[in-house]
Amino acid sequence: IAGPKNVCNYLPSSSNPNGSIVTYTIRKVVGAVFYYWSVLGDCSIVGHPGGGGENDTIVQVQFDDDFTSGTLFVSSGTACGFGAPRTLSLTILVPYFTGRITEVELSACPKIIKYTVGSLPINADSILWTIPSSGRILSGVGSPTIIVSYDSSINTIGTVTARGVNNCSMGQARSLVVNLPGCSNPIARITKSAIELSSDTESNLNVIVYPNPTMSVFNLTVKSNDAEKVLIIIYDMQGRQIQRLIINPNELNQLGRNLRPGNYIVEIIQGTKSKKEILVKS
């Protein structure tokens, strides 16, 4: 019997209340004139797309929200009787333990850290990350790698955790202790050798960047109550200036088409207000 044994992705969920119908198939049996399908467990056969008789080699199964395990059976038959049944065990699989969390400092001040677990664990569809309250995930939500920006004005002590998640459950958490001192200098430095950048000012600048990460271009809009032009500066992670442009607030702009894969910092300046974001070109 061909079809998925792990049915986690097909169970009812908040985003898919009825779940998904799953198709199972067999090859035709020489001499068979009909087939008998049955199922055990909290699921049911809801369709025979091939029709009846000798063409009944396909069935559709739907699973209840409390499904934990079951078995699908099929036997071929002739006028003389049934053959021995074929079976397929159906189950839900918990994600494996995630790999060890590693960290790479992308920027010392402001503090920007990349965390990764290498790859998705077996049976996992995504990664559930938790970070200290002073942090903000800039990119990578749900993926094996995230980039986090921390409030550089305070000391950050806490834990970063990662769990493999699928539609059924989540795996055990892998954790990494975080202990980051605040920046003593109000001027933010990207790296020790980088040029100095003023730290973000309290402002009503609302910067929208998507998609981020991207393989092509970033769409950037600066939402502002002021009509003053906005200066955009893109730096690499060594603080070298890559690109400058001037845009109008509240307009959609595209940038980064010619950037090579890597991480960049974009600084948005309007008058005395400024803001920085991380760009990830994949």
Secondary structure, 3 states (H helix, E strand, C coil): CECCCECHHHCCCCCCCCCCCEEEECCCCCCCCEEEEEEEECEEEEECCCCCHHHCCEEEEEECCCCCEEEEEEEEEECCEECCCEEEEEECCCCCCCCCCEEEEEECECCEEEEECCCCCCCCCEEEEECCCCEEEEECCCCCEEEEEECCCCCEEEEEEEEEECCCCECCCEEEEEEECCCCCCEEECCCCCCEEECCCCCCCEEEEECCCECCCEEEEEECCCCCCEEEEEEECCCCEEEEEEECCCCCEEECCCCCCEEEEEEEEECCEEEEEEEEEC
